[in-house]
Amino acid sequence: MSARVAVVVGNPTPRSRTHASALAVADRLGGADLVVDLADHASEIFDPAAGRVADLVEAVAGSLVVVVASPTYKATYTGLLKAFLDRFPHQGLSGVTAIPLMLGASPAHSLATEHSLRPLLVELGASVPTRGLYVLDSEHDRPETYDAWFAAAHQLLPTLPAPTAHALEASPA
């Protein structure tokens, strides 16, 4: 079964602020059907024989929308997220609408979403019809943090069918 909305969190800390922020975005889209917290799979990411990671790649590639979230590390996304996205084949996100989301401690790196994460998602074939979302760590739990972005992005995002089931947490095998 395909996910309407998938979430991929590239923070090496499980259940992080990045995780919470990505779920806040997914909730505005009707909720996540699949949540992949890469911290739970870090030991498998570099194992080419890891069947669970291959299954996650397939599930994310089959989603309608994917929220791809990372904290800002050295002005870009994490190596953990990059290693997971490297598992996708050429055009592996074709047909998927992606929402790049990054969190950071200051506004100094607010363009990291547009300059690093967005081009990677486009290279994988995803449609990225909106500006990426950059959220300050200190504001990640405030609903109004997302209001202006959603007001601008809402009409550009695909109309999604109603959710049919509760979100599935992709947990370690």
Secondary structure by P-SEA (a helix, b strand, c coil): ccccbbbbbcccccccaaaaaaaaaaaaaccccbbbccccccccccccccaaaaaaaaaaaaccccbbbbccccccccaaaaaaaaaccccccccbbbbbbbbcccccccccccccaaaaaaaacccccccbbbbbcccccccccaaaaaaaccccccccccccccccccccc
